[in-house]
Amino acid sequence: MMTLLFILSMVVFSYLVYVLLKPEKF
């Protein structure tokens, strides 16, 4: 359960970083 939560948070974080780095793309 903890591992799944950790992986999910990592995916969300990387997605947010991607959006912040490429705001014109979305």
A tleap script that builds the chain and sets N, CA, C and O, in Angstrom:
source leaprc.protein.ff14SB
mol = sequence {
  NMET MET THR LEU LEU PHE ILE LEU SER MET
  VAL VAL PHE SER TYR LEU VAL TYR VAL LEU
  LEU LYS PRO GLU LYS CPHE
}
set mol.1.N position { 0.838 -1.202 0.000 }
set mol.1.CA position { 0.000 0.000 0.000 }
set mol.1.C position { 0.877 1.257 0.000 }
set mol.1.O position { 0.650 2.187 -0.775 }
set mol.2.N position { 1.862 1.267 0.867 }
set mol.2.CA position { 2.760 2.423 0.942 }
set mol.2.C position { 3.544 2.592 -0.356 }
set mol.2.O position { 3.769 3.712 -0.814 }
set mol.3.N position { 3.952 1.483 -0.937 }
set mol.3.CA position { 4.722 1.541 -2.185 }
set mol.3.C position { 3.872 2.121 -3.304 }
set mol.3.O position { 4.349 2.938 -4.092 }
set mol.4.N position { 2.624 1.704 -3.374 }
set mol.4.CA position { 1.716 2.216 -4.402 }
set mol.4.C position { 1.499 3.709 -4.221 }
set mol.4.O position { 1.498 4.466 -5.192 }
set mol.5.N position { 1.316 4.128 -2.980 }
set mol.5.CA position { 1.123 5.548 -2.692 }
set mol.5.C position { 2.364 6.342 -3.081 }
set mol.5.O position { 2.262 7.433 -3.641 }
set mol.6.N position { 3.527 5.789 -2.784 }
set mol.6.CA position { 4.794 6.449 -3.120 }
set mol.6.C position { 4.942 6.605 -4.628 }
set mol.6.O position { 5.305 7.678 -5.111 }
set mol.7.N position { 4.665 5.548 -5.366 }
set mol.7.CA position { 4.764 5.587 -6.830 }
set mol.7.C position { 3.768 6.596 -7.394 }
set mol.7.O position { 4.103 7.354 -8.304 }
set mol.8.N position { 2.574 6.611 -6.874 }
set mol.8.CA position { 1.552 7.542 -7.344 }
set mol.8.C position { 1.985 8.981 -7.109 }
set mol.8.O position { 1.820 9.825 -7.990 }
set mol.9.N position { 2.531 9.272 -5.946 }
set mol.9.CA position { 2.993 10.627 -5.642 }
set mol.9.C position { 4.158 11.025 -6.546 }
set mol.9.O position { 4.267 12.181 -6.955 }
set mol.10.N position { 5.024 10.066 -6.852 }
set mol.10.CA position { 6.149 10.338 -7.756 }
set mol.10.C position { 5.644 10.701 -9.146 }
set mol.10.O position { 6.155 11.629 -9.774 }
set mol.11.N position { 4.650 9.976 -9.623 }
set mol.11.CA position { 4.073 10.231 -10.952 }
set mol.11.C position { 3.423 11.611 -10.983 }
set mol.11.O position { 3.618 12.369 -11.933 }
set mol.12.N position { 2.662 11.935 -9.960 }
set mol.12.CA position { 2.000 13.237 -9.885 }
set mol.12.C position { 3.036 14.350 -9.832 }
set mol.12.O position { 2.882 15.373 -10.499 }
set mol.13.N position { 4.084 14.161 -9.050 }
set mol.13.CA position { 5.142 15.166 -8.926 }
set mol.13.C position { 5.848 15.392 -10.256 }
set mol.13.O position { 6.081 16.533 -10.657 }
set mol.14.N position { 6.188 14.302 -10.939 }
set mol.14.CA position { 6.871 14.427 -12.232 }
set mol.14.C position { 5.973 15.100 -13.264 }
set mol.14.O position { 6.446 15.864 -14.105 }
set mol.15.N position { 4.680 14.812 -13.196 }
set mol.15.CA position { 3.734 15.460 -14.115 }
set mol.15.C position { 3.674 16.960 -13.855 }
set mol.15.O position { 3.659 17.756 -14.794 }
set mol.16.N position { 3.640 17.343 -12.595 }
set mol.16.CA position { 3.613 18.766 -12.238 }
set mol.16.C position { 4.883 19.459 -12.696 }
set mol.16.O position { 4.829 20.578 -13.206 }
set mol.17.N position { 6.020 18.812 -12.523 }
set mol.17.CA position { 7.297 19.375 -12.963 }
set mol.17.C position { 7.289 19.561 -14.477 }
set mol.17.O position { 7.744 20.585 -14.986 }
set mol.18.N position { 6.770 18.570 -15.187 }
set mol.18.CA position { 6.696 18.651 -16.651 }
set mol.18.C position { 5.824 19.832 -17.084 }
set mol.18.O position { 6.186 20.569 -18.001 }
set mol.19.N position { 4.694 20.006 -16.435 }
set mol.19.CA position { 3.778 21.109 -16.761 }
set mol.19.C position { 4.442 22.452 -16.458 }
set mol.19.O position { 4.289 23.407 -17.219 }
set mol.20.N position { 5.173 22.525 -15.357 }
set mol.20.CA position { 5.837 23.777 -14.992 }
set mol.20.C position { 6.970 24.104 -15.952 }
set mol.20.O position { 7.230 25.271 -16.242 }
set mol.21.N position { 7.638 23.076 -16.441 }
set mol.21.CA position { 8.752 23.297 -17.365 }
set mol.21.C position { 8.256 23.626 -18.771 }
set mol.21.O position { 8.931 24.325 -19.527 }
set mol.22.N position { 7.068 23.116 -19.115 }
set mol.22.CA position { 6.507 23.387 -20.446 }
set mol.22.C position { 5.084 23.930 -20.296 }
set mol.22.O position { 4.123 23.215 -20.580 }
set mol.23.N position { 4.936 25.174 -19.857 }
set mol.23.CA position { 3.602 25.744 -19.629 }
set mol.23.C position { 2.850 26.033 -20.925 }
set mol.23.O position { 1.621 26.098 -20.933 }
set mol.24.N position { 3.582 26.204 -22.010 }
set mol.24.CA position { 2.925 26.503 -23.280 }
set mol.24.C position { 2.309 25.249 -23.900 }
set mol.24.O position { 1.449 25.339 -24.776 }
set mol.25.N position { 2.762 24.067 -23.435 }
set mol.25.CA position { 2.251 22.806 -23.993 }
set mol.25.C position { 0.982 22.345 -23.281 }
set mol.25.O position { -0.037 22.069 -23.914 }
set mol.26.N position { 1.063 22.269 -21.982 }
set mol.26.CA position { -0.031 21.723 -21.176 }
set mol.26.C position { -0.406 20.316 -21.641 }
set mol.26.O position { -1.309 19.699 -21.076 }
savepdb mol mol.pdb
quit
